[in-house]
Amino acid sequence: MLALLQPALPDGEGWQYEPKWDGFRVLAQRRDGRVELVSRGGRPMTRYYPELLEPLHSVSDSYFVLDGEVVVAGPDGLDFDALLQRVHPAESRVQMLSRETPAWFIAFDVLAAGDEDLTSAPLLDRYQRLQRLLKGVTSPVFMTPATRDRDLALEWFDRFEGAGLDGVIAKRLDQPYLPAKRGWVKVKHERTADCVVIGYRVGKDGGLGSLLLGLYGEGGRLHYVGHTSSFSTAERRRLLDQLAPMREDQDWEPAVPEARMPGGPSRWSRGRETEWVSIRPELVCEVSYDKLQSGERFRHAATFRRWRPDKPPAQCKFDQIFTAVRFELGDILAGAGATG
């Protein structure tokens, strides 16, 4: 089941609110004595998180399907970069990382338990069944906290960002589990920043694929922080023509000394084209973003808002990025199961 992004939390009777965890969405299933983890896209994930298997075996019923999020906790809260590193082809590295950066499983729904298919049951019944199912189960398996108090959920929205969470989910208590349907509501943090356009990628259709964005850090160093690609077909072709005269045909370094450049392919790119073209850092645009991951790059693609011809590129610095007040993950999970 999926969530529809909305600008505000719904109000009124019959809603349950939960923190929105920033990790990998995973189904945890035990069948015939074997625990398996499967990603939202159907990808097997069991081998990457061996430290979760024994704790999930302690769940009371012999057969279950849990919906939840796999996360990694770092010293400053949820660490998505560390979570990405856990998906590695080498078994020896998987084992090492399972000890050095162990994962947690945060359960927020149950689809089946014992001999029952629970997908047609209302959320209220499923959540109560999940509470019973996970009673006595210990770290690193947790149950997400929940509340029916919208004011408390709004407080969570602000405070929990300091632990790396990225919003709040709202769910109808009377709603069944609807696979592949956007029946839940999610509200995420969104902010804006003025960025320097440092380059672009060309799309498969020959138009602009995406703009590459940069921010200046200490000492005047320009850092690559992400990309934006929210343009119409006509705009992408027009922008490519506009940017062509600004191309730097030499290397990136002569234009912007000591710049941090976009990286090459990763294990997530699956062979997609990652080549890019650098341009002179003269254009500034305003984009919206949800969070800056590890203080370095936008967690997701930024959304283009407008051009800023009035803003000098040198003023596009990291000091405009909001930093949430730190909040302890343990304090969030200490309230798991509450529905006040």
N, C-alpha and C positions, 0 to 999 in steps of 0.2 A: 504494500500500500504506500502511496506517495502523498506529498503535501504540496499545496498550491501556495506560492509566495504572495502575501498580501502586505499592505503598508501598516496595518494595525491589528492587534489582537481582537477577535470577536468578543462581544459582551453578551450577557444574559445568562439564563439558566441552562444547565445541561452541558456545559463545557468542562473539559479537563485540560489543564495546562502542564506541559513538561519542558524541561530544559532541552535545547537542541544541541546534541553532542557533535563535535567536529572530528569525525573519524571515518572508518569504513563501515558501511551498512552491511550486515552479515546475518544470515540465518544459521542458527546453531541447532543441529538435529542429532538425536540419538536414536538409533534403530539397530536391533539385533546386537546390542552391546557395544556398538561403535559410534563414537561422536564424530560428526563431520561439520565443517564450516563452509558456507557457500556465499559468495558475494551477490549483490543485487543483480548483477549481470549474468549470474550462473557460473561464475568462475570458481573452481575449487580453491579454498584458502586454508585447508586444514594443516598442511605441512608447514605453513609460515608461523603458526602460533601454537607450538606444542605445549606451552605452559598453560594453555586454557583447557586442554583436554581432560586432565584428571579432575580439576574443579567442576567441570560440567558433568562429569560422571557422578558427582555427588547429588545432582538434582534428583528429587524423590522418584518420579515416574520413570519406568523403563523405556518409554517412548515419549518424545516431546519434540516440538519445533518451536524455537524461540526466535523472535525478531529483536534485533538490537544493534549496537554499534561497538566495534572494536576500536579502542583508543590506546594511546601511549601517554603516560604522564611523565612530564619532565619537571625540573626544578621550578619552572615558571608557569606550570599548568599543562594543558594538553599540548603535545608536541607532534604536529602533523608531519614535519620533516622526518622525525625518528620513526614514525609509523610507516612512511613511504619506504624507508630503508629496510624495513622488516620483510618486504616482498623481494626476496633474493633467490637466484637459482642455485646457489651453492649451499648444500646441506650443512656444511661445517659452519658457515656464516650464520645461517638460520639458527643453529643451536647456540652460537655465541651471543647473538643479539637477543635471543629469548631470555638469556641471563642478564645481559647488560641493560637492555631497554624492554623489560617485560610488558606485555599488553594486558589490558583489562577488557572484559566483556560487560557492557551495560545493557541489560535486558529491559525492553519497554513494552513487549507484547508477547502473547503466546498464541500460536495458531493451532496447535494440537497437543494433547496430553493424554497419556494412557491410551484408551481406545476411542477417544473423542476427537472429532474435527470441530474446532472451536471458531472457525472463521465466520460462521453465520451468527454467532453469539454477539450481543452488544459489548462494547468496550468495557462497560462497568463490570460485567461478568468476567470478561477475559482478564482484566486487571486484578480482580480479586483472586482469580485462579492463579495468576502469576505470583501474587504474594504468597499463597500457600505453597506453590511449587518451589519457590526459592527460599523458603523458611529454613534457616540453618546453613544455607550455602554461604561460604565465606570468600574473601578476596582470592583471586582477582575477578570473581563474578559478582556483579552488583545489579540491583534493581533501580531503575531511574526514579527519582522523586517525582511526585505529581501533586497538584493542588487544583481545587475548584474555585479558588479565590483569585480573581483577575488582578486585584491590586498587588497581591503577593507575586503573581507571575510577572507583572511589570517591574517589580523590584528585582526579581531574578534576572530579567532581561538586562538590567543595568549592572548588577553586582557580579553576575557569573561570567561576564565578559572578561573580567580580570583573571579568570582561571582558564581562559582559552575557549569557552563555549561561544557559539555564534548566533544565539537567538533563543526563541521559545516556539514550541509546537502546541497548537490547540486542536483538541479532538472531541467529537461529540460522544457523550457517554452512551447514547442509544444506537450508535452506528456499528454495523458489522465490519469485519475486515474485508476490504475490497482490493484484491490484488491488481496492481497496475493502474489503479484509479487514484486521482488526486482528491481524496476525501478529507484529508487533514489540512490544516492551515499552518503555515510557517511565517514567522516574522523575524527577519534577520537585521543585524546591524548594517547600515549603509551610510557611508560618509563620502565626501568629495575631496579631491586633491588636484592641484595644478601640476602637470608633468611636462617635461621636455620631450618632444618627439625625437628619438635618436636613430630611428631606422624603420624599415618596413619589410614585410614578407609579401610575396606575390602569390595570389590564389591560383587554383587550378584553371579558372576561367580566364586567366590573364589579367584580371583586375587586382586591386589591392586585397591582400589577404588579411593583414592586420598591421596596426601601428605599434612600434616598440617604444616603450615609455621609460623615462629616466628621471631620477631625482639627484640633486647635489647633496653630498655629505660633507663631513669635515675635511678641511684642506682643499675644498673645491673639486673633490673627486666626484665624477658622475657615475651613478650606479644604475644598472638596468633593473627595473622593478616589476615589469610585466607588460601586458599588451592589451589592446582594445580592438575590436573588430565589428562593432555594432553600426554598420553602414549599409545603405541600400546599394543595389547593383550599380546604379548610375553614379552614386557618390564614390564608390570604390574605383571606378574607371577615371572619374574626374580627378580624384586625389592622386592616383598613380601618375597622371600627366603633370600635376602640380609639383609632386615631389621629385620627379626625374631630374630637373636641373640642380637639385640640392645634393645629389649623390656624391659621396666621397669615393672616388675610384681607387685611391690608395688604401692604406690600412686605416683602421679605426683610430689608432693611437695618435697620429699627427693632428687629428681634429680635436680630440678631447683626451689629453694626457691622463694616464692612470685610470682609464674608465674600466668598469666591470662590464664585460660583454655578455650577451645572451649565450647560454650554453648550447652544446650540441645535442644529439639524440640521447634520450634516456630510455630506461626499460619500459616506460609508459608510452613512448612515441610510436612504437611498433612500426618503425621504418618510415614514418611520415617525413616529408620534406621539412627540414629545419633551417635551411639556408636563409640568410637575411641580407639586406642591403642597408649600409649605414648612410646617414645624411648629416649635413651640418646641423648642430643642435641650436636651431633658431626658432622653431615653432613651439608654441605652448598650447596645451589643451586642458580643459577641466574634465575629469572623469570621476565616476562614483565607484566605490569599492566596498567590500565587506570587512576585510581585515588585511593587515600586512603580516605575512607569515614569517616568523622568526626575525621580525624587524627588518626584513630585506626585500621581500617580493609580495605582490598581491596574491592572496590565497586563490582567487579565481580571476578569470578575465574581467578587466575593468569595463565599465559602460561609458561610452563617449557621451559627454554632455554638451560641450560647446568649445569653440576656439577662443583663446585668450590673447588677442594681438596686443592688448594693453599690458601684459605681464612679461617683464624681462626674464629670459630663461634662467639667469643666475639666481633669481628669487625662488625658484622651484626647489625647495629643500625638504629634508626629512622633518624639520621642526614643525611642519604643518600637520604631521600625522598624529592622530589622537592615540594616546597611550592609556589603556584602562588601568584602574587601581587593582593591584594584585589581590586575588581571592583564592583561598585554599580549596582544592578539589575535595579533600576529605570532608570539609564542612558541607559541601553540596550533597555528597552521598550519605552523610549522617542522617539526612532527612528522608531517605528513600522510603517509599511506601506511604508517606503521608498524603492525605487527600483533603486537608482542611481548607 
